[in-house]
Structures are given as structure tokens and as C-alpha cells.
Amino acid sequence: MANGAAGAAVAIAEAMKAMGPIICVEPQDFLAILEKAEKPLVVHSPSGFMTKYKYLTSYRGLTFFTKSKDPLLIPISVEMITAKKIVVPQM
């Protein structure tokens, strides 16, 4: 069991190195970040049964992630890309 946990920790560390840090924020904070961005781009993933909507964006070199039970009201000026799935390493 310890080997599995150690392997998962290594996989998370490698993903973090490749992607950089992902900052998890509350939905209202995510929307506030979008308001600050000049030309925001959001990757959106409608999740499956009993799961949440997921959103990812970049601002000032950092990656921000949020999830919400209900879809967020993203401003029409924001460019949206719909992905099948967004995977964020869990610590």
C-alpha cells in the first residue's frame, strides 16, 4: 500500500512540474479573476452525474481552477473552450 501512495505522490509531483501550480479558488473568486483579465480564455468541462462543473483559466502566469455544483454565469466576452474532461492533481 505504501508503494502505491509513494507512486501517486511522484505522479502528482511530475504533473506539477509539467503544468506548474494550479490554484484552486471558490467560484466567486474565479469570476473576479475573469473580470481582471484582458482577454480571458476559460476551459470548461461539464461533469457527469452527481459531479460538478469544472473551470480552468490562466491569469498573470498562474493557472486557476474552480468547480461548481451549478454552471457559472461566464461573461459573454470570455472565450470558452469545452473539454471532455479536466483533470487536476489532488494533493
C-alpha positions as a printed NumPy array, in Angstrom:
array([[  0.   ,   0.   ,   0.   ],
       [  2.857,   2.387,   0.804],
       [  4.322,   1.812,  -2.665],
       [  1.014,   2.874,  -4.245],
       [  0.876,   6.067,  -2.184],
       [  4.513,   6.848,  -2.971],
       [  3.847,   6.271,  -6.675],
       [  0.848,   8.602,  -6.569],
       [  2.912,  11.288,  -4.833],
       [  5.597,  11.017,  -7.515],
       [  2.964,  11.249, -10.281],
       [  1.489,  14.382,  -8.692],
       [  4.93 ,  15.954,  -8.34 ],
       [  5.719,  15.227, -12.003],
       [  2.39 ,  16.69 , -13.135],
       [  3.022,  19.822, -11.056],
       [  6.455,  20.231, -12.657],
       [  4.987,  19.899, -16.136],
       [  1.995,  22.176, -15.595],
       [  3.128,  24.483, -12.826],
       [  0.995,  25.141,  -9.769],
       [ -2.779,  25.073, -10.062],
       [ -4.545,  27.419,  -7.681],
       [ -7.964,  26.207,  -6.542],
       [-10.374,  29.054,  -5.797],
       [-14.037,  29.492,  -4.968],
       [-16.377,  30.155,  -7.918],
       [-16.92 ,  33.83 ,  -6.999],
       [-13.143,  34.371,  -6.859],
       [-12.767,  32.687, -10.262],
       [-15.321,  35.114, -11.736],
       [-13.464,  38.056, -10.148],
       [-10.236,  36.875, -11.82 ],
       [-12.024,  36.804, -15.187],
       [-13.084,  40.426, -14.677],
       [ -9.434,  41.44 , -14.186],
       [ -8.103,  39.594, -17.243],
       [ -7.703,  41.459, -20.53 ],
       [ -8.758,  38.659, -22.916],
       [ -9.709,  35.73 , -20.719],
       [ -9.889,  32.177, -22.008],
       [-11.75 ,  29.562, -19.979],
       [-11.639,  25.814, -20.412],
       [-14.926,  24.376, -19.21 ],
       [-15.9  ,  20.78 , -18.564],
       [-19.481,  19.848, -17.83 ],
       [-19.111,  16.9  , -15.489],
       [-21.116,  13.733, -15.266],
       [-23.866,  12.544, -12.946],
       [-23.702,  13.972,  -9.405],
       [-20.464,  15.831, -10.066],
       [-19.616,  19.454, -10.613],
       [-18.879,  21.814, -13.462],
       [-15.141,  22.486, -13.732],
       [-13.403,  25.638, -15.   ],
       [ -9.774,  26.486, -15.687],
       [ -8.167,  29.793, -16.703],
       [ -4.786,  31.485, -16.686],
       [ -4.073,  34.928, -15.245],
       [ -0.683,  36.616, -14.9  ],
       [  1.164,  33.351, -15.461],
       [ -0.812,  31.345, -12.91 ],
       [ -3.456,  28.701, -13.547],
       [ -6.73 ,  28.963, -11.635],
       [ -9.271,  26.183, -11.185],
       [-12.744,  26.044,  -9.699],
       [-15.66 ,  23.685,  -9.613],
       [-19.29 ,  24.448,  -9.025],
       [-22.472,  22.47 ,  -8.484],
       [-24.244,  24.774, -10.948],
       [-22.887,  26.316, -14.158],
       [-21.175,  29.685, -13.657],
       [-22.5  ,  32.766, -15.417],
       [-19.409,  33.465, -17.512],
       [-19.48 ,  36.884, -19.254],
       [-20.164,  36.677, -22.996],
       [-16.859,  38.455, -23.709],
       [-14.893,  35.467, -22.337],
       [-13.613,  32.966, -24.903],
       [-14.773,  29.481, -23.898],
       [-13.417,  26.075, -24.835],
       [-15.356,  22.985, -23.828],
       [-13.259,  19.966, -22.884],
       [-14.411,  16.405, -22.348],
       [-12.599,  16.323, -19.046],
       [-10.401,  18.5  , -16.819],
       [ -8.037,  16.563, -14.565],
       [ -6.385,  18.402, -11.693],
       [ -3.869,  16.539,  -9.5  ],
       [ -5.187,  16.111,  -5.958],
       [ -2.808,  16.598,  -3.068]])
